[in-house]
Amino acid sequence: MARDPLEFLLLVEAKWFHKQADDYRRMAVRPFRPLDDVCIEKMMRSSAAFLKVYDVFRKHRGRGEQKMIVEHRSAPAAAERAKRDPRRTATRTNTKRNDDKVRTG
């Protein structure tokens, strides 16, 4: 849902461009007729306009900010996670010697 009038306007425009692109796609691939190049071109323009409007909406909603969540892990938790990691416990064959001996570690 829109939080302010600009967001409402952008969402209405995006919806209209999306509907136009869908209508042009439907007209371009009518059954028993060849593809209509003009409709395909208009569909591509409408789709590009939709993506531009949606990008502006996302930038406006985020106000140019990016959120990053950093989780601090203590050393014992990281060590415990490493113990449970299946890649560390799997046995590997020695590919350098090609004699199918299992190496540990």
Secondary structure, DSSP 8 states (H G I E B T S, - for coil): --SSHHHHHHHHHHHHHHHHHHHHHHHHT-TTS---HHHHHHHHHHHHHHHHHHHHHHHHHHTT----------HHHHHHHHHH-HHHHS-EE-TTTTS--EE--
